[in-house]
Amino acid sequence: MSKVNDLMSKVWVYSISRNIQFWHDELSIKHSYEGCRRLKLPSFHYARINNTGHGDFFYLKKGKYNKNKFNKVLEDNFKNKKYIDFLENYYISNGEKLVKYSKKLKISYKEFKNYFKEYGLMCATLDGTNTGSKVITDYLLKELADYPEATDIISYYSQIPKKSPIQKMESELEKGINKKIDKKKLAKTLHDKYCWIPISFIGDPWEIKYFEDRIKNHSPHKEHKVIKPKVQIPDNLMYYLKLLGRIAYLNEYRKSVFSRANYYIRPLLDNIAKQYNLGTWKEINLLASNEILDLLKGKDNYQKDLIKDRRQDWLMYAVGKDGIAYVTGDTVKEFRKKFMPDASGLDSVKGTIANKGKVRGIVKIIHEPKDFNKFKEGDILVAKMTSVDFIPIMKHAAAFVTNEGGLACHAAIVSREMNVPCVIGTKVATEVFKDGDMVEVDADMGLVKRI
């Protein structure tokens, strides 16, 4: 069977989208088997379409390496109450190891080869928390189906047990202002400590002006107090509620690992790009790890042309235990047409209720920070997913609607903290609606419709 026929004969399911570098996608696939094994999970096969840093992810539904096996084993693992302790220890110890490695990394073939392996193994943690959130969300929604106070129960008992990096930053900013610390000194301190937060994989760090503006325009933080529901919660259900909060924390922690790692190695990628006249780190991010390693071995006669080719859709997918194959051109178009969700003809979407409420407003589709300027007070934020760099506009949104996510995703957490109506996991909201649409977000029913 040809490579193309093999790819198209399988059943793939669209999962998520991310702004992400080509070599990250490649390393995720290449090291999935060993990375998942270390998490006591079976690996599954991904197909990923990457176009100049935007990635659409698909997982295999049937066959030896299907995603359902991964989900089932993860679900079973969570029945052992010690598994979350194991996960937390693994994430933090290996996460900090990768960050330290990123800080001290030198430009050499040997160092980058070892670094790429460690980075690739850490990629499995993305699936651990993303899928963990979904598995626990499904369980809680089923178990709480007969509880009228379900949303309140989740909001109260699933709060994150430790502060996320953005919460730590906000707390330090507030304390610094209250103590009347010199504004320029405070801005520099916060910048040096937290500028990496919005990077994720290929985002831009916050400049010092961001912190200066935050200090200048600061208003006291008004925390939404979550009231304890007056209902008795069985012990087993309480375990899963607390588990959701711990998964949410690990999700935010894992994001901080990749943000810091990519922040620290970016100057090195910049230097490699300049040395071989390839542009900047952005161009290096269009290469696979072996193609970057070839540069460091002096084999630099093909990357410039390859970078040009990568400014179109490239599809990579897993083959066997740790193999990878690439296709481009018409095959990718056929793949998208066959496996991307079809939103044509829809004027409403349904999803999971993350925080209740009912509002009407104007839709603004937000994909990345460059879209923020079009957002106005009271608009409805519609996105594939949100991240910490969305916070400035989330403070002004009437509601959040996302394609992706479980009850431990960023949008869900922030909606409960801000007490903003939120519907997550709609799959196709960014395709159904467009900028300027008037919609009603009924987060009591999990329904968003054009009006």
C-alpha positions in Angstrom: 0.0 0.0 0.0 1.4 3.5 -0.9 2.1 6.1 1.8 -0.9 8.2 0.7 -3.3 5.2 0.5 -2.2 4.1 3.9 -2.9 7.5 5.4 -6.3 8.0 3.8 -7.5 4.5 4.5 -7.4 5.1 8.3 -10.0 6.8 10.4 -8.7 10.1 11.9 -10.6 12.4 14.3 -9.9 16.1 14.6 -8.7 16.9 18.1 -7.2 20.4 18.7 -5.4 23.2 17.0 -2.3 25.0 18.3 0.2 27.6 17.2 3.3 25.5 17.3 6.7 24.9 15.7 7.3 22.2 13.1 10.0 20.5 15.1 7.8 20.3 18.1 5.1 18.4 16.1 7.7 16.1 14.7 9.3 15.4 18.1 5.9 14.7 19.7 5.2 12.0 17.2 8.7 10.5 17.2 8.9 10.2 21.0 5.3 9.4 21.7 5.8 5.7 22.4 8.5 6.2 25.0 7.0 9.3 26.5 3.7 7.6 27.0 5.3 4.5 28.4 7.0 6.7 31.1 3.5 8.0 32.0 2.3 4.4 32.3 0.1 4.9 29.2 -0.1 3.3 25.7 0.9 5.5 22.9 -1.5 6.5 20.1 -1.0 7.8 16.6 -1.3 11.4 15.6 -1.5 13.1 12.3 -0.6 16.8 12.3 -1.0 19.4 9.7 1.5 22.3 10.2 1.4 25.5 8.1 4.0 28.1 9.1 3.4 27.5 12.8 -0.3 26.7 12.9 -1.0 23.0 13.7 -4.2 21.0 13.4 -4.1 17.7 15.3 -5.9 14.5 14.4 -5.8 11.2 16.4 -6.3 7.6 15.1 -9.8 6.3 16.0 -9.3 2.6 15.0 -6.4 0.2 14.8 -3.5 -0.8 17.0 -2.5 2.7 18.0 -6.0 4.2 18.5 -6.7 7.0 21.0 -9.5 5.1 22.8 -7.0 2.7 24.3 -5.0 5.7 25.7 -8.2 7.2 27.2 -9.3 3.9 28.7 -6.0 3.2 30.4 -5.8 6.8 31.7 -9.3 6.5 33.1 -8.3 3.2 34.8 -5.1 4.8 36.1 -7.1 7.6 37.8 -9.0 5.0 39.8 -5.7 4.5 41.7 -5.6 7.6 43.9 -1.8 7.4 43.9 -1.6 7.9 40.1 -2.1 11.7 40.3 0.8 11.9 42.8 2.9 10.0 40.3 1.9 12.3 37.5 2.6 15.5 39.5 6.0 14.2 40.5 6.8 13.3 36.9 5.6 16.6 35.5 7.5 18.7 37.9 10.8 16.8 38.1 11.0 16.3 34.3 9.7 19.8 33.6 12.2 21.5 35.7 14.9 19.3 34.2 14.0 20.4 30.7 13.9 24.1 31.8 17.4 23.8 33.3 18.6 22.1 30.2 17.2 24.9 28.1 19.0 27.5 30.1 22.5 25.9 29.8 22.2 24.5 26.3 25.1 25.3 23.9 25.1 25.2 20.1 26.6 21.9 19.2 25.3 18.8 17.4 25.7 16.6 20.5 23.9 19.0 22.9 21.0 19.7 20.6 20.6 16.0 19.8 20.3 15.1 23.5 18.1 18.2 24.1 15.6 17.3 21.3 15.2 13.8 22.9 14.4 15.3 26.3 12.0 17.8 24.8 10.3 15.1 22.7 9.7 12.9 25.8 8.2 15.8 27.7 5.7 16.3 24.9 3.6 13.3 26.1 2.6 15.4 29.1 0.4 17.5 26.8 -1.7 14.4 26.1 -1.7 13.4 29.8 -3.4 16.6 31.0 -5.5 17.5 27.9 -7.0 14.0 27.8 -7.1 13.8 31.6 -9.2 16.9 31.7 -11.6 15.4 29.2 -11.8 12.0 30.9 -12.6 13.6 34.3 -15.0 16.1 32.8 -17.0 13.3 31.2 -17.1 11.3 34.4 -18.2 14.3 36.5 -20.9 15.4 34.0 -22.3 11.8 34.2 -22.1 11.6 38.0 -23.5 15.1 38.5 -26.3 14.8 36.0 -29.0 14.7 38.7 -27.5 17.5 40.8 -29.2 20.9 40.0 -26.1 22.5 41.7 -23.6 20.7 39.4 -21.9 23.8 38.1 -21.6 25.3 41.6 -20.2 22.0 42.9 -17.6 21.9 40.2 -16.7 25.5 40.7 -16.2 25.2 44.5 -14.6 21.8 44.9 -12.4 21.8 41.7 -10.4 25.0 42.4 -6.7 24.8 41.6 -4.8 23.8 44.7 -1.7 25.9 43.9 -1.3 29.2 42.2 -0.5 29.2 38.5 2.3 31.4 37.1 -0.2 34.1 36.0 -1.8 34.1 39.5 1.6 34.4 41.1 2.4 37.3 38.8 -0.9 39.1 39.6 -0.3 38.6 43.3 3.2 40.0 43.2 2.0 43.0 41.1 -0.7 43.7 43.7 1.7 43.4 46.6 4.3 45.6 44.9 1.8 48.4 44.3 0.4 48.2 47.8 4.0 48.4 49.2 4.6 51.4 46.9 7.7 49.9 45.4 9.3 52.1 42.7 7.2 51.5 39.5 10.1 51.0 37.1 11.9 48.6 39.5 8.7 46.6 40.0 8.1 46.5 36.2 11.6 45.2 35.7 11.3 42.6 38.5 8.1 41.3 37.1 9.4 41.3 33.5 12.6 39.4 34.4 10.5 36.8 36.3 7.4 36.4 34.1 8.0 37.7 30.6 7.9 34.2 29.2 4.3 33.5 30.3 2.5 34.1 26.9 5.1 32.3 24.7 3.6 28.7 24.9 5.5 27.5 21.8 5.9 30.3 19.3 4.3 33.4 20.9 6.1 36.6 21.8 7.3 37.3 25.4 5.9 40.3 27.2 8.0 43.4 26.8 8.8 45.5 29.9 6.2 48.1 28.6 3.5 45.5 29.2 4.3 45.5 32.9 4.7 49.3 33.1 1.2 49.6 31.6 -0.3 47.0 34.0 1.1 49.0 36.9 0.0 52.3 35.5 -3.6 51.1 34.8 -3.9 48.9 37.8 -7.1 48.6 39.7 -7.6 46.4 42.8 -8.3 42.8 42.0 -11.9 41.8 42.9 -11.9 38.1 43.5 -15.1 36.3 42.8 -16.1 34.4 45.9 -17.3 30.9 45.2 -20.0 29.9 47.6 -19.9 26.4 49.1 -22.9 24.4 47.8 -25.3 23.1 50.5 -25.2 19.5 49.3 -23.5 16.3 50.7 -20.8 15.0 48.3 -20.0 11.2 48.3 -16.3 10.5 49.0 -15.6 9.0 45.5 -17.2 11.9 43.8 -15.2 14.3 45.9 -12.0 12.6 44.8 -12.8 13.3 41.2 -13.7 16.9 41.9 -10.4 17.4 43.6 -8.6 15.5 40.9 -10.0 17.9 38.3 -8.4 20.8 40.2 -5.0 19.0 40.3 -5.2 18.2 36.6 -5.9 21.9 35.9 -2.8 22.9 37.9 -0.7 20.4 36.0 -2.1 21.7 32.7 -1.0 25.2 33.7 2.3 24.0 35.0 3.0 22.0 31.8 2.3 25.2 29.8 4.9 27.1 31.9 7.5 24.4 31.1 7.2 24.8 27.4 6.9 28.5 27.6 10.2 28.8 29.6 12.0 26.1 27.5 11.1 27.9 24.2 12.0 31.3 25.7 15.5 30.1 26.7 16.4 28.3 23.5 15.1 31.0 21.2 18.4 33.1 21.1 20.2 29.9 20.2 17.9 29.2 17.3 18.3 32.9 16.3 22.1 32.4 16.2 21.8 29.2 14.2 19.6 31.0 11.7 22.0 33.9 11.3 25.0 31.6 11.0 23.5 29.8 8.0 21.7 32.9 6.5 18.3 31.4 7.1 16.5 34.4 8.8 15.5 34.1 12.4 14.3 31.6 14.9 10.9 31.7 13.1 12.5 30.1 10.0 14.3 27.5 12.1 11.0 26.6 13.6 9.9 25.4 10.1 12.4 22.6 10.2 12.3 19.1 11.8 14.9 18.3 14.5 17.0 16.2 12.2 17.1 19.0 9.7 18.4 21.4 12.4 20.9 18.8 13.5 22.1 18.6 9.9 22.9 22.3 10.1 25.0 21.7 13.2 26.9 19.0 11.3 27.6 21.4 8.4 25.1 19.8 6.1 23.4 23.0 5.2 22.7 22.8 1.4 19.0 22.1 1.5 17.3 23.8 4.5 16.7 27.2 2.7 14.6 25.6 0.0 12.8 23.4 2.5 11.8 26.4 4.6 10.2 28.0 1.5 8.3 24.7 0.9 7.1 24.6 4.6 5.1 27.8 4.1 2.3 25.7 2.9 0.4 22.7 4.4 2.6 19.8 5.5 1.1 16.8 7.0 3.1 14.4 9.3 1.8 11.3 10.8 3.0 8.4 13.0 4.1 5.1 11.4 4.6 2.1 13.6 6.1 2.5 17.1 8.3 5.5 16.5 8.3 6.2 12.7 7.1 9.3 10.9 6.0 10.1 7.4 5.4 13.4 5.6 3.0 14.4 2.7 2.1 17.7 1.2 0.1 19.2 -1.7 -3.2 17.8 -2.8 -3.1 14.9 -0.3 -3.3 17.4 2.6 -6.3 19.1 1.0 -8.1 15.8 0.6 -7.2 14.9 4.2 -8.7 18.2 5.5 -11.9 17.7 3.4 -12.3 14.1 4.7 -11.5 14.5 8.4 -12.0 18.2 9.4 -15.5 18.8 11.1 -18.1 20.2 8.7 -19.8 23.3 10.1 -21.6 24.3 6.9 -25.3 25.2 7.4 -25.1 25.5 11.2 -26.3 28.6 13.1 -25.8 27.2 16.6 -23.4 25.0 18.6 -23.7 23.0 21.8 -20.9 22.4 24.3 -20.1 21.8 27.9 -21.2 24.3 30.5 -18.1 25.6 32.3 -19.9 28.5 34.1 -23.6 29.4 34.0 -25.2 32.5 32.7 -27.1 33.9 29.7 -26.0 36.9 27.7 -26.2 38.4 24.2 -23.4 40.1 22.4 -21.3 40.6 19.3 -19.0 37.8 18.3 -15.2 38.4 17.9 -13.2 35.4 16.6 -9.8 35.5 18.3 -7.0 33.2 17.1 -3.9 35.0 18.5 -2.8 38.3 20.2 -2.7 40.2 16.9 -6.6 39.9 16.9 -7.0 41.6 20.3 -7.3 45.1 19.0 -10.7 44.4 17.4 -12.1 43.2 20.8 -14.5 45.7 22.6 -16.1 45.8 26.0 -19.1 43.3 26.1 -18.1 41.3 23.0 -18.4 37.5 23.0 -15.0 35.9 22.9 -15.0 32.9 20.5 -11.8 31.0 20.1 -10.4 27.6 19.4 -9.0 27.7 22.9 -7.7 30.4 25.3 -4.4 30.8 27.1 -2.9 33.3 29.6 -2.1 35.9 27.0 -5.9 36.2 26.4 -6.5 37.5 29.9 -6.5 41.2 29.0 -9.5 40.8 26.7 -11.2 38.1 28.8 -11.6 40.8 31.5 -13.9 42.7 29.0 -15.8 39.8 27.5 -19.5 39.1 28.2 -18.9 35.4 27.6 -16.4 32.8 26.5 -17.0 30.2 23.8 -14.4 27.7 22.7 -14.0 24.8 20.3 -11.9 22.8 22.7 -11.5 21.9 26.3 -12.8 20.2 29.4 -13.7 21.6 32.8 -10.0 22.0 33.6 -9.1 24.0 30.5 -7.9 27.6 30.7 -11.2 29.2 29.6 -13.2 27.1 32.1 -11.0 28.0 35.0 -11.0 31.7 34.2 -14.8 31.8 33.6 -15.3 30.5 37.1 -12.8 32.9 38.6 -14.4 35.9 36.8 -17.9 34.5 37.0 -18.4 34.9 33.2 -20.8 32.6 31.2 -18.8 30.0 29.4 -19.4 27.2 27.0 -16.5 25.0 26.0 -15.9 22.0 23.7 -18.2 23.1 20.9 -15.8 21.7 18.3 -16.8 24.2 15.6 -17.8 27.6 17.1 -15.0 29.4 15.2 -16.3 28.0 11.9 -20.0 28.5 12.6 -19.8 32.2 13.7 -18.0 35.2 12.2 -17.0 38.6 13.5 -20.0 40.8 13.9 -22.6 38.1 14.4 -25.1 38.8 17.2 -25.4 35.6 19.3 -27.1 34.4 22.5 -24.8 32.5 24.8 -27.1 30.3 27.0 -24.5 28.8 29.4 -27.4 27.4 31.5 -28.1 25.0 28.6 -24.7 24.9 26.9 -26.1 26.4 23.7 -24.8 29.3 21.6 -27.0 30.5 18.7 -27.0 33.3 16.1 -30.0 35.7 16.5 
